[in-house]
Amino acid sequence: MKYYSTNDTSARAGLEQAVVKGLAPDKGLYMPLEVKRLPEEFFENIDKLSFQEIACVVADAFFGGDIPADELRKIVYDTLAFDCPLEKVGENIWSLELFHGPTLAFKDVGARFMARLLGYFISKSGDSREVNVLVATSGDTGSAVANGFLGVEGIHVYVLYPKGKVSPIQECQFTTLGRNVTAIEVDGVFDDCQALVKSAFVDAELNAAMKLTSANSINVARFLPQAFYYFHAYAQLKRMGLADNVVVCVPSGNFGNICAGLFGKRMGLPVRRFIAANNENDVFFEYLSSGEYKPRASVQTIANAMDVGAPSNFARIAELYGHDVDAVRADVSGARFSDEQIRETVASVYRETGYLCDPHGACGMRALQQQLKPGETGVFLETAHPAKFKDTVEPLIGGPVAIPERLAAFMKGTKESVPMAADFAAFKSFLLSRQAMRKNL
Ligand SMILES: *Cc1c(COP(=O)(O)O)cnc(C)c1O
C-alpha cells in the first residue's frame, strides 16, 4: 500500500517510510491511498472469530502487501495480549473497555503495534544507527509509547510532557522507566510539546545528525491498528443479537481514535453513526455546528488526555470525507461537556449502575445518554481505567478506587526527567548533545 500526504495528494511513500518518518516531509499526515472494503461474509461470520483473528483480517487490509503474513500475524498476536471486553452499563449502553493493557489506556494497542512494526523494519534494514522516537503527550500517549518500546533494541524514546499538567499517576508511567526512555518535562502546555516534536521532524540539521521518528497518533502504525477493537466490539454485539443499529461514541482529543473507527466504517463495518465527545476543548464540535475549523489554544480540564486545541487528525478526517462537512455530519455528531457535567456523570452513573467511568469515558457515556434514539445500541469507548484519575474520581463517589497491581508497580519507581523550556532551539541543542554523547560511548 502506498501512502500520500494530506498536504499533497500526489506525494507517495511506502509503509516503511510512513512509519519511520511519521510525518510527511511537507508536514502533512500520511493517508493510505485506498481503504479496502472487507467482504460481506467477513461481517456475517465475524461473531465466530476471536479478537486476534478479526484483527489479522483488518491488519491484512492495510499492511498485508508490505509485511509477510506470518510476521504480521505475530505482530498482531503480540500486540493484542489482552482483551477489550464490552460491559453493560445502561439499558442500551455498553462500555468498550480499552484499559486492560499494560498502561491501562487504549493507546497501548497502537503503541504496541507500532513498536513491533518498527522493530521489524529496523531488523530488516540492517542499518545499525539508533532510531529516536519523539513523542508529545497530554497524559496517556507517553506511558503507552514508552512501555510499548521499553527495551526494544536499536530504539531510544523521548517523551515530552507539559509540566504540572499530567496526573502524578500518568507521570510515573513514563518517568520511572529508565533504560531506553528519556522523559522531558516542558514548561508549557501539550500544544507546545507537539510543536517541538513537529519542528524537530522538519529540521534539516537534526535529521542529518540523527534518525527521528514520531509515535504520536499521527503515525499510521499507531492510528490504524485502533480500528481493530471497533470490529471486535461489533462482533461481541452480534453474538448478543444487538448489532443492528450500533452507535459508537468516542471521547476525543487528537481525533486519532475516532478516525480509526471512521476508517473501519469505510471498510464496511456496520456502525450506523459515530459521536465525537469533547470536553471544553470543542474545536470539532464547533466545526460540525458552523462548518468552520478554527483551531485554538487548549484549556486544561479534568479529562486531560482530551485537552487538545488543534487536533492533528482533523486533516485525516477532512480528507476521508473529501473536505465536505455535510458528509462528515452524515456519519458523526458532536458533543461537548464542562468539567462540572463530567463530574456529575461520573457520580450519577456510579450511583445508578455501580459502573465507574473515568473522566474521559464519562464524556462518552453522557453523549450516549443525550443522543441515543430508541432501537439503537450505544457503545462508548472507556479509554482509560478510572484508577489513573483517582484524585478526580474518588471525591465524586465518596470512596477509594482500587488500584490495579500493574499500575501500583509504576508508582513505586523513582521519577527522572529533564526540565526543558518550550523553545525549539533549546530542545534541538539538547538532542544534538545527547546524540554526540551516545556516539562517543
Ligand atoms: C488519548 C486519549 C483520548 C483521546 O484520544 P484521541 O485519539 O487523541 O482523540 C481520550 N481518552 C484517553 C484516556 C486518552 O488517553
PDBQT file of the ligand as one rigid body, heavy atoms in Angstrom, charges set to zero:
ROOT
HETATM    1  C1  LIG A 501      -5.585   9.989  24.187  1.00  0.00    +0.000 C 
HETATM    2  C2  LIG A 501      -6.821   9.818  24.964  1.00  0.00    +0.000 A 
HETATM    3  C3  LIG A 501      -8.059  10.257  24.476  1.00  0.00    +0.000 A 
HETATM    4  C4  LIG A 501      -8.183  10.971  23.164  1.00  0.00    +0.000 C 
HETATM    5  O1  LIG A 501      -7.895  10.147  22.052  1.00  0.00    +0.000 OA
HETATM    6  P1  LIG A 501      -7.528  10.792  20.645  1.00  0.00    +0.000 P 
HETATM    7  O2  LIG A 501      -7.171   9.666  19.770  1.00  0.00    +0.000 OA
HETATM    8  O3  LIG A 501      -6.397  11.736  20.885  1.00  0.00    +0.000 OA
HETATM    9  O4  LIG A 501      -8.754  11.519  20.197  1.00  0.00    +0.000 OA
HETATM   10  C5  LIG A 501      -9.185  10.007  25.235  1.00  0.00    +0.000 A 
HETATM   11  N1  LIG A 501      -9.107   9.400  26.448  1.00  0.00    +0.000 NA
HETATM   12  C6  LIG A 501      -7.935   8.973  26.946  1.00  0.00    +0.000 A 
HETATM   13  C7  LIG A 501      -7.924   8.331  28.288  1.00  0.00    +0.000 C 
HETATM   14  C8  LIG A 501      -6.768   9.158  26.230  1.00  0.00    +0.000 A 
HETATM   15  O5  LIG A 501      -5.614   8.744  26.748  1.00  0.00    +0.000 OA
ENDROOT
TORSDOF 0
